[in-house]
Amino acid sequence: MKRYLAILASLIAIARLHASWIIRQPTWMIQDVLMVVAFAVILSSWGGSRGIEYVVSGGIVSESFSIGINMVGQEVGFSRITRTLDLYLASPISPRIFAAGVFLGSSLFMMPSLLVYTAIAWFIGKPWLTLYSMIISLTLMMLSTLIGLAIAFSIKKPGNISAITNPISFISTALPPVLYPATIIPEPLRVIAISVPTASAASIARTLGGIETGIDPTITLAILSLWIIAAVIAINKVKIKIL
């Protein structure tokens, strides 16, 4: 029992440490909320209520992926630069607990926008869409965290990690059908476009929410599962084992 309490205390301590800048600078919440509202207005003017549905599901998926690969990956990368990671690894805190603590602390960044997405979903009569999107996004967050950790621990110059994770995050959320319907893509190319994990996660969330996607859900589930397996293999090949 004492061991589990010690693990819980370590998780909370690391989460608080890496969430300190989020708590100390609350003005970022205003920017985050306004961006979500503005994006919803823009897409609703183009696609009506269907456009807003894609804002809710795609927005949650995009933010969750960015948190894992960007925030967690960069936090760990910068911890390598400042050598604080060495202090953690020299203590009873294992790499797994450290990564989980950073993950929990970084997840706070998503809370304000998640509340806005929930309000928007209720407004358009799709209250469960946020829940379905968040359930799928939790899996996506773990996947993107594994990818971020694999990059953070394998890159030779940790100071350059943002130059790697930022483009990956942007390309994975802006180009594939995450914020727009996959049905506008010609059939032969649709499966290729949906092979990106963010697109697969968004498609699954929309299927659960009763939104037509034009993609067989078994295909998207298989794609997301393969990405998770590949990420687990990748993280186990880096110098410091997390799993």
Secondary structure, DSSP 8 states (H G I E B T S, - for coil): -HHHHHHHHHHHHHHHHHTHHHHH-TTHHHHHHHHHHHHHHHHHHHHHHHHHHHHHHHHHHHHHHHIIIIIIHHHHHHHHHTTHHHHHHHSS--HHHHHHHHHHHHHGGGHHHHHHHHHHHHHTT-HHHHHHHHHHHHHHHHHHHHHHHHHHHH-S-GGGHHHHHHHHHHHHHHSSTTSS-GGGS-HHHHHHHHTSHHHHHHHHHHHHTT---SS-HHHHHHHHHHHHHHHHHHHTTSSS---
